[in-house]
Amino acid sequence: MSFSSLNLSSALINALPSAFKVPTDIQSQSIPVLLKGDDLLAIAQTGSGKTLAYGLPAVEKCLADGETSQTNNEDNLTTIIIVPTRELATQVCSDLDSIAQQVNVKIIKLSGGVDREQQVEQLQEKPNIIVATPGRLLDLIQTNTLAIETVERVILDEADRLLDMGFWPDIQTILSKLPSKKQTVMYSATLPPELSERINSQLNQPSYVQVGEANQVVDNIEEQLFLVNKGSKTKALIQQIQSSDWSQVLVFISAKDSADGLSKKMAKAGIKCAALHGNKDQLDREQILEQFKDKSIQVLIATDVLARGIHIEQLPVVINFDLPSDPTAYVHRVGRTARAGQQGLAISLVCHGETGYLEAIRKNTQRNLAVQTLAEFPVTDKPSSGESKRAPRDKKANRRTNNKTSIKQFSKKSRSPRQSK
């Protein structure tokens, strides 16, 4: 199948980068539905080409309706794309804008961490498509800064992540303020029960598209898991990086403070690295990500702010410094490699305290995920028995202490026989 067989205009097809020769499965199944105007729920594995799957029909609709910068139509905002993170907003906007500019369709990004007044000025350019994070979008709508009367379609990318991050109340408010007659589209890599319940109330007789199984890791990723002592993880990570010839390594870690600390330790080992997480301001986050993409730094240590949607060209390896507590996050983390049909490697460093997380990941992905050991780092930690290490008498002593209500009850015990005379 070719892009021309999907009822896309020749102008739009000619604007596609030369690397896009044939549509991916999610693109070939989604584009006809979206061009028809139906609501859609699409489930597809990460790295399957979802951005163009919804982006090309949005641009095509602008062309078909004559809603471009060459017209005199001042109310020409037709599409809003909502994403969970600033980084994903930047990437989606960049990916689509490189195509849209060639056909005179205007796209802008609205997100937090950027001067609000600067974005208000951008709105004066009368964009056709807006890519936005929920908080900033809702703010501009509620203050009547953004006119939404002409919006014809709203697209929720990474819908499950929007739910996970607590954005759903904002999403519901945004959808309620948009015109009632609109096309609503949701893309997600997973479909948790909570999302299914909310989808039923927001989509109108939707079409359903699924490519691959939900919660599944793509076949092109080789997964390796190593059991190590908790205290040996940093040395094991450094050894893995220094003994390999990886041009880039994306390391996922759960805590923001831990990301900064690990970055410092790796820098001392002579590894060019940086940490990226939600506590850094937006300019720093953008600069660090660009440095990683252009290989100015070899290793990027990131929290799950980078687990969704971010595309790093030909990223060879992803390493989980620790396992995520949410099993679906594992799928998204490792999905940063092996994108667009390429091969990739995903390594996880697992300690005994994370076996519960590992079992949840195995159940979620329906994969065996056998754990190996590293010869250089023998495992000496013991699995937790689940029992308290505190002696029973210590617990009794605590109960006696908690039952004391008078200062005299404490002082009697503290005085020696000689002092009490």
Order of alpha helices (4+ residues) and beta strands (2+ residues): alpha-alpha-beta-alpha-beta-alpha-beta-alpha-beta-alpha-beta-alpha-alpha-beta-alpha-beta-beta-alpha-beta-alpha-beta-alpha-beta-beta-alpha-beta-alpha-beta-alpha-alpha
